[in-house]
């Protein structure tokens, strides 16, 4: 039985940022959301693959594997990301879709065949060099192999043990099931009340357009690996020679009627945050902007930002000791800067500029006089 997986994009956080809305003119904006249905067919019969390890031993010697579990990285998420980016880019750049009065007019029958063909060709180019999975390391398997030696062994005869990764065949039928679009205007008005001047932001949302083209895009075939190695002794022939490749063909079959799952936020909810009218909505928009910036930032930039936030302000200036801010070198530099600023103030006031070294000398004399007074009192 087929399993249906849904991919809805752009997501709520992306559409809660006004920078991710299409700007039609000075005050009009548009957002489009796509619903992709992935009909997954999975076979329960595992296939054999080329061996990862080959262990030849004399006849009668039996290898014992205390560890057969391996670390496998699958790239199904990267494949779905490629599908989402390709679909949104191709439809957004289609002139007939952009100039149409409604979504239904943009997805006419003759245009659907053209868009489906272009998306299928683009996916084939991008996924031709993509792998479905990758085995990280087999070092733990090699170090865990032990051998049971019988009393009598035949050195002339040898038996070869093959260790391979069993895989399940998986097929994805990909359909563009639903498209939603929302247009709005966002203006800023100002009015005066007495001497004060006030500003008000007004958002006017149009009617939500929704259309279900149920357009077949492509069929992907790949293999999903198991995490436990299988062992075979004797002659061996793999059923699948290239188990990590992704194959794509045109999809001609139509999808049956499906129930689209509801989203946590509608396009109207995302518009209320992206183009706020209240302070609460503006706060949510700022949070969405920060979340999108964190997504786009590189791991190195995020690491540097975390390090900068972890460093206290006092330690950034210098080594703070005994309640003093910074080192002696920094304090001396700060005193010199304050003296220079005071001299600038004296020049502006029309007074003569007093050298900084004379100030320091006078302060030293004052400190010496204070010490003498303290000694005389004692």
TAPE-V250974 format. One record per run of one state. SS is the DSSP state (A for helix, B for strand, O for the rest). FROM is the first residue (numbers start at 0). TO is the last residue. If there is no record, write none. Layout:
ss->SS from->FROM to->TO
ss->SS from->FROM to->TO
//
This chain:
ss->O from->0 to->1
ss->B from->2 to->8
ss->O from->9 to->10
ss->A from->11 to->14
ss->O from->15 to->16
ss->A from->17 to->19
ss->O from->20 to->20
ss->B from->21 to->22
ss->O from->23 to->26
ss->B from->27 to->46
ss->O from->47 to->47
ss->B from->48 to->48
ss->O from->49 to->51
ss->B from->52 to->58
ss->O from->59 to->60
ss->B from->61 to->64
ss->O from->65 to->67
ss->B from->68 to->68
ss->O from->69 to->70
ss->B from->71 to->73
ss->O from->74 to->74
ss->A from->75 to->91
ss->O from->92 to->93
ss->A from->94 to->98
ss->O from->99 to->101
ss->A from->102 to->105
ss->O from->106 to->107
ss->A from->108 to->126
ss->O from->127 to->129
ss->B from->130 to->130
ss->O from->131 to->131
ss->B from->132 to->134
ss->O from->135 to->137
ss->A from->138 to->142
ss->O from->143 to->143
ss->B from->144 to->147
ss->O from->148 to->152
ss->B from->153 to->192
ss->O from->193 to->194
ss->B from->195 to->204
ss->O from->205 to->207
ss->B from->208 to->210
ss->O from->211 to->213
ss->B from->214 to->232
ss->O from->233 to->238
ss->B from->239 to->239
ss->O from->240 to->243
ss->B from->244 to->244
ss->O from->245 to->245
ss->B from->246 to->248
ss->O from->249 to->265
ss->A from->266 to->273
ss->O from->274 to->277
ss->A from->278 to->295
ss->O from->296 to->297
ss->A from->298 to->309
ss->O from->310 to->311
ss->A from->312 to->316
ss->O from->317 to->319
ss->B from->320 to->320
ss->O from->321 to->322
ss->B from->323 to->323
ss->O from->324 to->326
ss->A from->327 to->347
ss->O from->348 to->354
ss->A from->355 to->376
ss->O from->377 to->377
//
